[in-house]
Amino acid sequence: MIGELNLSDIFLSLSNFISILSFIIIGTAIVMLNYNKLQTNLLQRTEKDFLRVQELFYQISKTQASNLQMALESVINSKELISKFENGDRDGLAKDLVPFFKDRLKPVYGIKQFQFHIPKATSYLRVHKPSKFGDDLSSFRGTVVYTNETQKPAVGVEVGRGGPGLRVVLPVYGSKQQHLGSVEFGGGLTSILKQIANLYSVEYAIGIEDKIFKKAKRFQGKPTDVRKGDVIYYEYSSDQANLHVNDMPRITIDRVILDGNLATYSFPIYDFLENIVGYVTVFEDLSEEKNHIQVELLKFTAWIFGLMGVASLLMVIILGRIISPLNEFIHVLDGLTDGDTGGDLTQRLSTKQKDEIGKASSSINKFIELTMVLIQEIKGKSLSSIDLGGTVHELSKTIHNKSSHQRNLLGKVDILSSKVRSQATAAQSSTEDTLKAILHEASLIANMLKNLTLVKEDMRVISQDEIKIATEISQLSNEVTKVKEITELIDSISDQTNLLALNASIEAARAGVHGKGFSVVASEIHTLSAKTQEALGSIDSKMEFLSDIVTDLSQRMVKNSKTVERLSDDVEMVFKEAYQLGRTSDNTIMASENSKSNTENILHIIDELNNDMMDVLRITDGNDKLSAQLQDVAQNLNSSMNELKDKMGLFKTEIEEKKKSREEV
C-alpha cells in the first residue's frame, strides 16, 4: 500500500510538472506568435506610409511642374512682352514683370525664379533679381542649354547652386518665328516635402550626389552637411533628422530599415532627363506604437498565462482527486474520451459507487453538463461571430474601396483645380493687361474729345471770321464800284478840260501876241488832261483787276464757307462718335474690373477648395488606416471563430442529439 501510494505521488507530481510545463510552453508560443504578428503589421503599415509619401512626392512635383508650365505659357503668349524681349528692351520688360513677380508670382504661387535667357545660356533678365544679368549659365544650367539647343521644353527637377528645384524652361520665338532664347520659372521642393511630412508625421532629409553639386557650382557648404558615400545631405526637416542621418550606416533604396524605434526609407530624386541626382530619406519614430505593442503584449501575456494558470490549477486539482483510484477512474474516462465516443458529451460517468470515484464521477457529470451548455452557447456565439466577422470584413473592404475611390476623385479634382488655377492666373494677367490697354485708350479718347471741343470752337471762330470777311468783301466791292463811278466822273471832267484847253489854244492863236501866255497855260492844261486820262486808264485797269479779285475772293469765300460748314458737321459727327466710344470704353473698364474681381474670387475659392481637399485627404487616409485595421481585426476574428467552430464541432451535445432525432422523425 505504501509502495502504491509513493508511486501515485510520484505519478501525480510528474503529471503536474508536465501539465504546467506544457501550459507554459503553449502560452509562450502563443505570446511570441502574437508579438511577431504585431511587429509584422507595424512594419507593413510603416512601409505602406512610406510608399504613399514617395508616390505623393512624385505626384505633387509633377502637378506643380505642370502648373508652372501652363503659367509660363501664358507669359510667352503675350505679344507685348515677347516684342520687348525681341527688341532688346530689358528695362521695359523689367518694368512690366518685376511688380507682377513681387506681388503675385512669388507670394501667391511660390515661384522663386523668373528669368529670360539668350542662346546658348546667357542670362538676359532675372525678374527676381533684375540688377544681375549677362552672366553665362551654360556650365551648370542644363535645362537652359537643353531648351536653347533643342528648342524643346525642359520640365522637371534640376539641381542648382542652392539645391534641387522644380524648373520649367520654354523656348521663345519672335514675330517672324525665329528662336530668340528661353524663359524660365523655378520653384522649390522643400515646401512639397514639408507638406507631406506634416501630413504623415515623419521627418525627412534631402541628399544630392557630390558630382551633381560640383557641376551645379553649389554655394559654400553648411556645417550641418553629412556625407554618406557619394551623397551629401544638406537639407533637413529638423535637427533630429540631421542626427538620424549621422547615425544612418548607409543609404538603402526602396526598403524599410528598422533600427530600434526608428524606421528609415529612401527613394531617388530624378531630374528632368530622368537621371538620378539625389535621394530623399524619410524617418518615422515608432517608439509610441512600439510602446503600445508592448502594453498590448503585456496584457495579452497576462491574460494567456492567467488562463494557463487557471487551467494548470484545475489540472492539478483533477489529478489530485483522481490519482488514488487511478486505474478504475481512467477506465471509466476512457469510455468517455477514447474511440468513437471522444467528445461525446451525451455520455455520463457512473455514480453508483460511493467512494472517491463516485464523488468524482458525480462532479465530472455536473462539469460535463455545464461544459455541454457552455459549448452549445459557444457554438451559437461562434456562428454569430463568424457572420458578424464576415459582415465587418465586407464593411471594412467597402470602406477601403470607397476611400480609394474618394482619393482618386480627389486627385482628379486636384488636377482640375490646378488647371483652373493656371487658367484663372492667365486670365487674370490678361485681364490686367486688357484693363491697362483700355485705360490708356480711355485717356486717348478723353484727349480726343478735348481736342475735338477745341476744333469745334476754332471752327466756330473761323465761321464767324468768314462772315465778317464776306461782309467786308461786300463792302469792298461797293467801294470799288463807287471808285469806278468817281473815275468815270473824273474822266468826263478830263474830257471837258481837254476840250476847254483846245478851245483856249484856238482863242489864244487868234489873239496873236497878246494870247501867247494864255496859249502856254492852255497847253499845260491840255497836257495835264492827257496825263489825267492816262492815269485814269491805269486806275481803271487796276480797278477792273481789283474787281475781278474781289469777285473771285467772294466766290472762294462762299465755297470755303460751305467747306467749313461741312467740316463742322464732320467734326460734330466725330465728336459724337468719340463721345459714344468714351462711354463704351467706360463700360468696358467696369466689365474688366468686374472680370478681374471675379477672377480673384475664383482663385480664392480654388485656394479654399485645395485646403478642403487636403482636409478630406487627411480624413480619407485616416479612414483608410482604420479600415485596414478593421479588416485585420475582422480577418483575425473570422479565423479564430472558424477554428473555434471546428473545435467545438468535435463535441456532441444532448441538445443536438434531440434536435437530430426530431429531424429524423
C-alpha positions in Angstrom: 0.0 0.0 0.0 2.8 2.3 0.9 4.6 1.5 -2.4 1.4 2.2 -4.3 0.9 5.5 -2.6 4.5 6.5 -3.3 4.1 5.5 -6.9 0.9 7.5 -7.1 2.5 10.5 -5.5 5.4 10.3 -8.0 3.0 9.9 -10.9 0.9 12.9 -9.6 4.0 15.1 -9.2 5.3 14.1 -12.7 1.9 14.7 -14.2 1.5 18.1 -12.5 5.0 19.1 -13.7 4.3 18.0 -17.3 1.0 19.8 -17.4 2.4 23.1 -16.0 5.4 22.9 -18.4 3.1 22.2 -21.3 0.9 25.2 -20.5 3.9 27.4 -20.1 5.3 26.3 -23.5 1.9 26.8 -25.2 1.4 30.2 -23.6 4.9 31.3 -24.5 4.4 30.2 -28.1 1.0 32.0 -28.4 2.6 35.2 -27.0 5.5 35.0 -29.4 3.2 34.4 -32.4 1.1 37.4 -31.4 4.2 39.6 -30.9 5.6 38.6 -34.3 2.2 39.4 -35.9 2.1 42.8 -34.2 5.6 43.6 -35.4 4.8 42.4 -38.9 1.7 44.6 -39.0 3.7 47.6 -37.8 6.3 47.1 -40.5 3.7 46.7 -43.2 1.9 49.8 -42.1 5.1 51.8 -42.0 6.2 50.5 -45.4 2.7 51.5 -46.8 3.0 55.0 -45.4 6.5 55.5 -46.8 5.3 54.3 -50.3 2.5 56.9 -50.0 5.0 59.6 -49.1 7.1 58.6 -52.2 4.1 58.5 -54.6 2.7 61.8 -53.2 6.1 63.5 -53.6 6.3 62.4 -57.3 2.7 63.2 -58.0 2.7 66.7 -56.4 6.1 67.5 -58.0 4.7 66.5 -61.4 1.4 68.5 -60.8 3.3 71.6 -59.7 5.7 71.4 -62.7 2.6 71.2 -65.0 1.1 74.2 -63.3 4.3 76.2 -63.7 4.4 75.2 -67.4 0.9 76.4 -68.0 1.5 79.7 -66.2 4.7 80.2 -68.1 3.0 79.6 -71.4 0.6 82.4 -70.7 3.7 84.7 -70.4 5.2 83.7 -73.7 1.8 84.2 -75.3 2.0 87.9 -74.5 3.0 89.6 -77.8 3.9 92.8 -75.9 6.3 91.1 -73.6 7.9 89.0 -76.3 8.2 92.1 -78.6 10.2 93.8 -75.8 12.4 90.8 -75.4 12.9 90.7 -79.2 13.7 94.4 -79.4 16.2 94.2 -76.5 14.0 96.4 -74.2 15.3 95.0 -70.9 14.1 97.9 -68.9 10.6 97.9 -70.4 10.4 94.1 -69.8 11.5 94.5 -66.2 9.1 97.4 -65.6 6.2 95.2 -66.7 7.2 92.0 -64.9 9.0 92.9 -61.6 5.9 94.2 -59.8 3.8 91.2 -61.0 6.5 88.8 -59.7 6.8 90.5 -56.3 3.0 91.0 -55.8 1.7 87.7 -57.3 4.1 85.1 -58.6 6.3 84.9 -55.5 3.9 85.3 -52.6 0.9 83.6 -54.1 2.3 80.9 -56.3 5.6 80.3 -54.6 7.7 80.9 -57.8 11.2 81.7 -56.7 12.9 82.3 -60.1 11.7 84.0 -63.2 14.4 84.5 -65.8 14.9 85.2 -69.6 18.0 83.8 -71.4 19.5 84.2 -74.8 21.4 81.3 -76.5 23.4 79.5 -75.5 22.6 80.1 -71.9 23.3 83.8 -71.1 21.1 85.5 -68.5 19.2 88.3 -70.2 16.9 89.3 -67.4 16.4 87.9 -63.9 13.0 89.2 -62.9 13.6 88.1 -59.3 16.9 90.0 -59.3 16.9 92.5 -62.2 20.2 94.1 -61.4 22.2 91.0 -62.3 22.4 89.9 -65.9 24.8 89.0 -68.8 26.4 86.0 -67.0 27.0 82.7 -68.7 24.9 79.8 -67.2 25.9 77.1 -69.6 28.4 75.3 -67.3 25.7 74.4 -64.7 22.2 75.1 -66.1 21.4 72.0 -68.1 17.7 72.9 -68.6 18.6 76.2 -70.3 21.2 74.7 -72.5 18.9 71.8 -73.4 16.0 74.1 -74.4 18.1 76.5 -76.4 19.9 73.7 -78.3 16.8 71.5 -79.0 14.1 74.3 -78.8 12.1 71.9 -76.7 10.6 72.4 -73.2 12.6 71.3 -70.2 10.3 70.4 -67.3 11.2 68.7 -64.1 13.8 68.8 -61.3 17.2 70.4 -61.7 19.9 70.9 -59.1 21.0 74.5 -58.9 23.5 76.3 -56.7 21.2 76.2 -53.7 19.9 72.6 -54.2 17.2 70.9 -56.3 14.2 72.8 -57.5 11.4 72.5 -60.0 12.3 74.1 -63.3 10.2 74.9 -66.3 12.2 76.3 -69.3 10.3 77.0 -72.5 11.7 78.2 -75.9 10.7 81.8 -77.0 10.1 82.8 -80.7 10.0 86.2 -82.2 7.5 87.9 -84.6 8.9 86.0 -87.5 9.0 82.7 -85.7 12.8 83.0 -85.2 14.2 81.5 -82.0 15.0 84.3 -79.5 16.0 82.3 -76.4 14.2 80.9 -73.5 12.2 81.8 -70.4 12.1 80.0 -67.0 10.0 79.6 -63.9 11.6 78.0 -60.9 10.1 76.6 -57.7 11.3 74.6 -54.6 10.9 71.0 -53.5 11.2 71.7 -49.8 7.7 73.1 -49.4 6.3 69.9 -51.0 8.2 67.7 -48.6 7.2 69.9 -45.6 3.5 69.5 -46.6 3.8 65.7 -46.9 5.9 65.3 -43.7 3.2 67.2 -41.7 0.5 65.0 -43.3 2.2 61.7 -42.3 4.1 63.0 -39.2 7.6 62.0 -40.5 11.0 63.6 -40.7 13.0 64.0 -43.9 16.4 64.8 -45.2 17.5 65.7 -48.8 20.8 64.4 -50.2 22.4 65.2 -53.6 25.2 63.4 -55.3 28.6 65.1 -54.8 29.3 65.2 -58.6 25.9 66.9 -59.3 26.6 69.5 -56.6 30.1 70.2 -58.1 28.6 70.6 -61.6 25.9 73.0 -60.3 28.7 75.1 -58.6 26.9 74.9 -55.3 27.3 77.7 -52.8 29.6 77.1 -49.9 28.6 74.0 -47.8 27.0 74.2 -44.4 28.2 72.8 -41.0 25.2 70.5 -41.0 26.2 68.8 -44.2 26.6 65.0 -43.8 28.3 62.8 -46.4 27.1 59.3 -47.0 29.3 57.7 -49.7 28.9 59.9 -52.8 25.8 61.7 -51.4 25.8 64.9 -49.4 22.8 65.5 -47.2 22.3 69.2 -46.8 18.5 69.9 -46.1 16.6 68.6 -43.0 13.1 68.9 -41.6 14.6 69.3 -38.1 17.8 68.9 -36.1 16.6 65.5 -35.1 16.6 64.5 -38.8 20.2 65.7 -39.1 21.1 63.4 -36.1 19.3 60.5 -37.8 21.3 60.9 -41.0 24.6 61.0 -38.9 23.6 57.7 -37.3 22.4 56.1 -40.5 25.0 53.5 -41.7 24.2 53.7 -45.4 21.5 54.6 -47.9 19.1 51.7 -48.6 16.8 52.4 -51.6 13.1 51.4 -51.7 13.3 49.3 -48.5 12.3 50.0 -44.9 15.1 49.7 -42.3 14.2 49.3 -38.7 16.8 50.4 -36.1 15.3 50.2 -32.7 12.4 52.6 -32.6 13.4 54.4 -35.8 12.1 53.4 -39.3 14.1 54.7 -42.3 13.2 54.7 -46.0 15.0 56.3 -49.0 13.8 57.0 -52.6 15.6 58.6 -55.5 15.1 62.2 -56.9 15.0 62.2 -60.8 15.9 65.3 -62.9 14.1 66.5 -66.0 16.0 63.9 -68.1 15.0 61.0 -65.6 18.6 60.7 -64.2 19.0 60.1 -60.5 20.6 63.2 -58.9 19.9 62.5 -55.2 17.7 61.0 -52.6 15.0 61.8 -50.1 15.4 59.9 -46.8 12.3 59.7 -44.6 12.4 58.8 -40.9 9.5 57.8 -38.6 9.7 57.4 -34.8 7.9 54.2 -33.9 8.5 54.4 -30.2 4.9 55.3 -29.4 3.5 52.5 -31.5 6.1 50.0 -30.1 5.2 51.1 -26.6 1.6 50.4 -27.5 2.5 47.0 -28.8 4.4 46.2 -25.6 1.4 47.3 -23.5 -0.9 45.1 -25.6 1.6 42.3 -25.4 1.8 42.5 -21.7 -2.0 42.5 -21.4 -2.2 39.5 -23.8 0.6 37.7 -21.9 -1.1 38.3 -18.6 -4.4 37.0 -20.0 -2.8 33.9 -21.6 -0.7 33.0 -18.6 -3.6 33.7 -16.3 -5.7 31.4 -18.3 -3.0 28.8 -18.4 -2.5 29.2 -14.6 -6.2 28.5 -14.0 -6.1 25.6 -16.4 -2.9 24.3 -14.7 -4.6 24.7 -11.3 -7.6 22.8 -12.5 -5.4 20.1 -13.9 -3.5 19.7 -10.6 -6.8 19.5 -8.7 -8.2 17.0 -11.1 -5.1 14.9 -11.0 -5.0 15.1 -7.2 -8.6 13.9 -6.9 -8.3 11.0 -9.3 -4.8 9.7 -8.6 -5.8 7.3 -5.8 -8.3 5.2 -7.7 -6.4 5.8 -11.0 -7.0 2.6 -12.8 -10.7 2.3 -12.4 -11.2 6.1 -13.0 -9.1 6.0 -16.1 -11.0 3.0 -17.4 -14.3 5.0 -16.9 -12.8 8.1 -18.5 -11.5 6.1 -21.5 -15.1 5.2 -22.2 -15.9 8.9 -22.3 -12.9 10.2 -24.3 -11.4 7.4 -26.4 -12.7 5.9 -29.6 -15.8 6.9 -31.5 -17.3 8.4 -28.3 -14.5 11.0 -28.0 -16.0 14.4 -27.4 -19.5 12.9 -26.9 -20.9 14.9 -24.0 -24.1 12.9 -24.0 -22.1 10.2 -22.1 -22.2 10.2 -18.3 -20.0 8.6 -15.7 -21.5 6.1 -13.3 -22.2 7.5 -9.9 -23.3 4.2 -8.2 -20.0 3.9 -6.3 -19.9 5.7 -3.0 -16.1 6.1 -3.0 -13.9 8.9 -4.4 -14.6 7.7 -7.9 -18.3 8.0 -7.3 -17.9 11.5 -6.0 -15.6 12.5 -8.8 -17.9 10.9 -11.3 -20.8 12.9 -10.0 -18.7 16.1 -10.2 -17.5 15.2 -13.7 -21.1 14.6 -14.8 -22.0 18.1 -13.5 -18.9 19.5 -15.2 -19.9 17.7 -18.4 -23.4 19.2 -18.2 -22.1 22.6 -17.6 -19.5 22.2 -20.3 -22.2 20.9 -22.7 -24.3 24.1 -22.0 -21.2 26.2 -22.3 -20.1 24.6 -25.6 -23.6 24.8 -27.0 -23.6 28.6 -26.2 -20.1 28.9 -27.6 -21.2 27.2 -30.9 -24.1 29.6 -31.2 -21.9 32.6 -30.4 -19.2 31.4 -32.8 -21.7 31.1 -35.6 -23.0 34.6 -34.9 -19.4 35.9 -34.5 -18.4 34.3 -37.9 -21.4 36.1 -39.5 -20.6 39.3 -37.7 -16.9 39.0 -38.7 -17.8 38.5 -42.3 -20.1 41.5 -42.2 -17.4 43.6 -40.6 -14.8 42.3 -43.1 -17.1 43.2 -46.0 -17.9 46.6 -44.5 -14.2 47.4 -44.0 -13.5 46.3 -47.6 -16.3 48.6 -48.7 -14.9 51.5 -46.6 -11.4 50.8 -48.0 -12.7 50.7 -51.6 -14.7 53.9 -51.1 -11.7 55.6 -49.5 -9.5 54.6 -52.5 -12.2 55.8 -54.9 -12.5 59.1 -53.0 -8.7 59.5 -53.0 -8.7 59.0 -56.8 -11.5 61.5 -57.2 -9.7 64.0 -55.0 -6.6 63.5 -57.2 -8.6 64.3 -60.3 -10.3 67.3 -58.6 -6.8 68.5 -57.5 -5.5 68.2 -61.2 -8.6 70.1 -62.5 -8.4 72.8 -59.8 -4.7 73.2 -60.7 -5.6 73.6 -64.3 -8.4 76.1 -63.4 -6.0 78.0 -61.2 -3.5 78.2 -64.1 -6.2 79.3 -66.5 -7.5 81.8 -63.9 -4.0 83.1 -63.3 -3.5 83.5 -67.1 -7.0 85.1 -67.4 -6.2 87.5 -64.5 -2.9 88.5 -66.2 -4.7 89.0 -69.5 -7.4 91.0 -67.7 -4.9 93.2 -66.1 -3.2 93.8 -69.4 -6.5 94.5 -71.1 -7.5 96.9 -68.3 -4.3 98.8 -68.7 -4.8 99.0 -72.5 -8.5 100.1 -72.0 -7.5 102.8 -69.5 -4.8 104.0 -72.0 -7.5 104.0 -74.7 -9.9 105.9 -72.4 -7.2 108.5 -71.8 -6.7 108.9 -75.6 -10.5 109.2 -76.1 -10.7 111.9 -73.4 -7.9 113.8 -75.1 -9.6 113.3 -78.4 -12.9 114.8 -77.0 -10.9 117.7 -75.6 -9.2 118.4 -78.9 -12.4 118.0 -80.8 -14.1 120.5 -78.5 -11.2 122.9 -79.3 -11.6 122.2 -83.0 -15.3 122.9 -82.8 -14.6 126.2 -81.1 -11.9 127.1 -83.7 -14.4 126.2 -86.5 -17.0 128.5 -84.9 -14.5 131.3 -84.7 -13.5 130.6 -88.4 -17.1 130.7 -89.4 -17.6 134.0 -87.6 -14.4 135.4 -89.2 -15.6 134.3 -92.7 -18.9 136.1 -92.1 -17.0 139.2 -91.2 -14.7 138.8 -94.2 -17.6 138.2 -96.5 -19.3 141.4 -95.2 -16.0 143.4 -95.6 -15.5 141.9 -99.2 -19.1 143.0 -100.0 -18.3 146.5 -98.7 -15.0 146.5 -100.7 -17.0 145.6 -103.8 -19.3 148.5 -103.2 -16.4 150.8 -102.6 -14.7 149.6 -105.9 -18.0 150.4 -107.7 -18.0 153.9 -106.2 -14.4 154.4 -107.1 -15.2 153.4 -110.7 -18.0 155.9 -110.7 -15.7 158.6 -109.5 -13.0 157.7 -112.1 -15.7 157.9 -114.8 -16.7 161.3 -113.4 -13.0 162.4 -113.4 -12.6 161.0 -117.0 -15.7 163.0 -118.0 -14.2 166.2 -116.4 -10.9 165.4 -118.0 -12.5 165.2 -121.5 -14.3 168.5 -120.8 -11.0 170.1 -119.5 -9.2 168.8 -122.7 -11.9 170.3 -124.8 -11.7 173.6 -123.0 -7.8 173.6 -123.3 -8.3 173.0 -127.1 -10.7 175.9 -127.3 -8.4 178.1 -125.3 -5.5 177.3 -127.6 -7.6 178.3 -130.6 -8.6 181.6 -129.0 -5.0 182.2 -128.0 -3.9 181.7 -131.6 -6.5 184.2 -132.7 -5.3 186.8 -130.1 -1.8 186.7 -131.5 1.0 188.1 -129.4 -1.4 189.0 -126.6 -2.7 185.5 -126.4 0.7 183.8 -126.2 0.8 183.4 -122.4 -2.7 182.1 -122.4 -1.7 179.6 -125.1 1.1 178.2 -122.8 -1.5 177.8 -120.0 -3.9 176.1 -122.3 -1.1 173.8 -123.5 -0.2 172.8 -119.9 -3.9 172.2 -119.2 -4.1 170.0 -122.2 -1.0 168.1 -121.1 -2.4 167.7 -117.6 -5.7 166.5 -119.0 -3.9 163.9 -121.1 -1.9 162.7 -118.1 -5.1 162.6 -116.1 -6.8 160.4 -118.7 -3.7 158.2 -118.8 -3.7 157.9 -115.0 -7.5 157.2 -115.1 -6.9 154.5 -117.7 -4.3 152.9 -115.4 -6.6 153.2 -112.4 -9.5 151.8 -114.4 -7.5 148.8 -115.4 -6.3 148.2 -111.9 -9.8 148.7 -110.6 -11.0 146.1 -113.1 -8.3 143.7 -111.8 -9.3 144.5 -108.2 -12.9 143.9 -109.1 -12.0 140.6 -110.6 -10.0 139.7 -107.4 -12.9 140.7 -105.2 -15.4 138.7 -107.2 -13.1 135.6 -107.2 -12.4 136.1 -103.4 -16.1 136.4 -102.8 -16.7 133.1 -104.7 -13.9 131.4 -102.9 -15.3 132.6 -99.6 -18.7 131.2 -100.5 -17.1 127.9 -101.4 -14.9 127.9 -98.3 -17.9 128.7 -96.2 -19.6 125.6 -97.5 -16.5 123.6 -96.9 -16.2 124.9 -93.3 -19.8 124.1 -92.8 -19.3 120.5 -94.0 -16.1 120.2 -91.9 -18.0 121.5 -88.9 -20.7 118.8 -89.5 -17.9 116.2 -89.8 -16.3 117.4 -86.6 -19.6 117.2 -84.8 -20.2 113.7 -86.1 -16.7 112.6 -85.0 -17.3 114.3 -81.6 -20.5 112.3 -81.2 -18.7 109.0 -82.2 -15.8 109.8 -79.9 -18.3 110.5 -77.0 -20.1 107.2 -77.6 -16.7 105.4 -77.8 -15.8 107.0 -74.5 -19.0 105.7 -72.9 -18.3 102.2 -74.4 -14.8 102.4 -73.0 -16.1 103.3 -69.5 -18.4 100.3 -69.7 -15.6 98.1 -70.8 -13.4 99.3 -67.9 -16.2 98.4 -65.5 -16.6 95.0 -67.1 -12.8 94.4 -67.0 -12.7 95.4 -63.3 -15.6 93.1 -62.6 -13.8 90.3 -64.5 -10.6 90.9 -62.5 -12.6 90.8 -59.3 -14.3 87.6 -60.4 -11.0 86.1 -61.3 -9.6 86.9 -57.9 -12.7 85.4 -56.3 -12.2 82.2 -58.4 -8.6 82.0 -57.2 -9.7 82.5 -53.6 -12.3 79.8 -54.0 -9.8 77.4 -55.6 -7.4 78.0 -52.6 -10.2 77.2 -50.2 -11.1 74.1 -52.3 -7.5 72.9 -52.2 -7.4 73.4 -48.4 -10.7 71.5 -48.1 -9.4 68.7 -50.3 -6.3 68.4 -48.2 -8.5 68.1 -45.1 -10.7 65.5 -46.9 -7.5 63.6 -48.0 -6.2 63.5 -44.4 -9.6 62.2 -43.2 -9.6 59.7 -46.1 -6.1 58.5 -45.1 -7.3 58.1 -41.5 -10.4 56.2 -42.6 -8.1 54.0 -44.8 -5.9 53.2 -41.8 -8.9 52.4 -39.7 -10.5 50.3 -42.4 -7.2 48.4 -42.8 -7.0 47.8 -39.1 -10.7 46.8 -39.1 -10.0 44.3 -41.9 -7.2 42.8 -39.9 -9.3 42.5 -36.8 -12.2 41.0 -38.7 -10.0 38.6 -40.5 -8.4 37.5 -37.2 -11.8 37.2 -35.6 -13.1 35.1 -38.5 -10.1 32.9 -38.4 -10.3 32.5 -34.6 -14.1 31.8 -34.8 -13.7 29.3 -37.6 -11.0 27.5 -35.6 -13.3 27.6 -32.5 -16.2 26.3 -34.6 -14.2 23.4 -35.9 -13.0 22.6 -32.4 -16.5 22.9 -31.0 -17.8 20.7 -33.8 -15.9 17.8 -32.2 -18.2 17.9 -29.3 -21.6 16.2 -29.4 -24.4 17.5 -27.0 -27.7 16.2 -25.9 -29.5 19.2 -27.4 -28.0 18.4 -30.8 -28.9 14.7 -30.5 -32.5 15.6 -29.6 -32.7 18.0 -32.5 -31.3 15.4 -34.8 -33.8 12.8 -33.6 -36.7 15.2 -34.2 -35.4 15.9 -37.7 -35.2 12.2 -38.5 -38.8 11.6 -37.2 
